[in-house]
């Protein structure tokens, strides 16, 4: 815990700050935040989707939130982040911060998030940068591994919680290009979250086949 966070916790103060530019620009309207946390607050209107309500005393994410912010962010929908029980095209944006790397198959997660947003709206992800986190000694995850995981992944199975994927900004952009995600904005060092990069991915309308 930083000295500033310690003082804020002792005095019961809330730190007011602005959203990173990429978040403010692309997270407009009503959306979904996947895996939100009390110590990382953003000023948009979104319901929080998480795999757990994090009320257990043994829950590591609850402990981290209580240590940093003295509260646990309310979970509105308990569901796996790649299997969210909402209708296609029902929200204006999907946002996640330090979540995508926890999915065994990030392609399935991104496809699910794009399913949920309306045409020409956005999925915005803040992602740990390999060189600025504890993953710095790991190799970036190769495209072939993402392809392999996507083929064998089963949503019905439970997978251990860990960082499955490691990216730099450059390798994520190659990943996005390979899987046909249209990245419309990139921030290599996110305001307030300097160990991360951020991307905004636009949902393209599916072209209907001409009938003859």
Buried (B, 14 or more C-beta within 10 A) or exposed (E): EEEEBEEBBEEEEEEEEEBBEBBBBBBBBEBBBBBBBBBBBBEBEBBBBBBEBBEEEEBEBBBBBBEBBBEBBEBBEEBBBBEBEBEEBBBBBBBBBBBBBBBBBBBBBBBBBBBBBBEEBBBBBBBBBBEBBEBEEEEBBEBEEBEEBBEEBEEEEEBEEEBBBBBBBEBBBBBBEEBEBEBEBBBEBBBEBEBBBBBBBBBEEEEEEEEE
